[in-house]
Amino acid sequence: MELRDIEYFAVVAKHGNLGRAAEALGLSQSALSKCLRRLELEMHAKLVRRTPKGVELTAEGSTLVSRAHRLRLSLNDVAREVSDVSKGLAGDLRVGAGAGFALHLLPLACHTLARDAPNVTLKLRDLGQGDSFRSLRNGEIDLAVAATSAFLEEDLSQEFLYDDEYIVCASANHRLAGKKTVTLADVARERWTISGPTFATWRRIHQVFEERGLTTPRVTVETGNPALRLPLVASSDLLGYSWASLVRRAAPHLSVVQLRVRELTLPLRISVAFRNDGYLSPVARRFIEILKTTAKEIVSEKP
């Protein structure tokens, strides 16, 4: 069985048409058909069936496509492993992380990696939790820094970094800032800035108010960028919902404070995740250790 035939078959499956697949591969349609027949003989199975519009996969063909994707990821991993052996701490490291981590965790960790491994190119992608895990599974990134649950699905592993929590925050000049305890009724009357109504955190807030028979607060500004959201809170009468670590670091510069609303204080666990069956390069392993060390510094800042 030739690996090339499997790669060609994956292109046929993608296009669902021999002609378009042949064009994409730069082959004649007859040459591609020959490769497909050879693969079917090797597999002792029919992989596609002809249709008026092109071809469609059989059950055996669908199985082969899913395996081909994993094979391609494995081959990429092998190539990167060989490259790392020859280069040492060099090459690319692809990391997915939400925008919030760019305000505290990532800058410190990136600085340390650049000092320890100056030949590494760190490629950061601004990704939410769901997108990070999808990108991990597709082999598009090596590590994902995200808020994680206690258990991930079996194909992913995680290394714990630190515990945080979601809190309500306001300007130090806000009328509620001086209260030791703030009730849900207090914040229900205020205007808010949030990431967006589709985010899980805001759905959780909505649920809390609904369960207690209160009207969900009015959202005045939506932005997924915490670097913009916290200054908005600090310079207005808007309330925000953010991580305690971000508010703590921003407080001396932005005059933003936590409002202690017990029902809206939710635990948050930060971890770095990676594929169980993927190759973790020396650079990736080193960056995980750097993230752990940096996380300890963040935790030590707690009052």
Phi, psi and omega in degrees: 000132182259133179300326180301320181296322178293319177297317179297319180298322179298324178291320176300315180298322181294317185271335181065022184202125183296320181297312180293324178294317179298319179297318180295327182272348183075031179244164170281154181296325180293321179295321179292321178298322179296317177298319181294317179296320179298319180294319180296323177294319178296322183276346185056041182205151173277123185262332179223157171235141182288143175226165178302333182265351182153243178222154173228152184284142168279177177300321178293322178295320179297320178297317181295322179298315180295322178289325180296323179297316179293323178296319180297318178297319180296319179295320177297320179297317180299316180299318180291324179295315178298319179297319180296322180299321183281331185258341187076218181281078180213168179106203184252147171230122184254121185232131174257136181200149177288163184298331181299327181289340179288350182268344180212303187291309189291317181304316180293317181293319179296321179299317180294317179296318179298327179286318184280329183223075187295345180268004179271138171256115181267120181251107183263135177240131179281101184226139172286177185302308182299316180294324179297315182291323177295319180293325175299311183295330180274358180075018182275337176225162181264325182223150175231121175264118189204163169283123187236159174278176181298329182226131173265171175295160191299337184278354181237147174239163180219150173246122182295138177250299179194162176262139178226191175202150172280136180221162172273136180230160182206168174296148177298342179265001181293149184297338180267354188296331183273355183278136179291323179230132180244131182268165175299322179298325178298310186280342179295334182273355185265165173266150188231159165240131185224173178292322182154153185294342180274350182285144184300324182296319180289326175297324178293317177301313180303318181296318181299313180294320181296318181297335182256013175070025180253151177287136178297136182302155179282131177266122181261322182227131174248127174203134178275001183262108181294336178294337176264325186294316182295317175298326177299316179297315185295332186254014183211187175262015179284146171262151179232169177231113189214178176281143180300321182296323179292317180296320181297318181287329182278337188308314183294338185258332188245356183055050177246141185229162176275137169260126187274085177255103189304316185292340183252010175266110187241137181292152184216125179251126181257130181219167171247127186247156179204164181287137177298319185264007182269164178272125175261110182292163174305324180293317180297317179296320178295320181292326176299317179296321178296317179299320179296316179296317179297321179298322178298323178295320180296315180296323182292345180280350183298139181292000000 
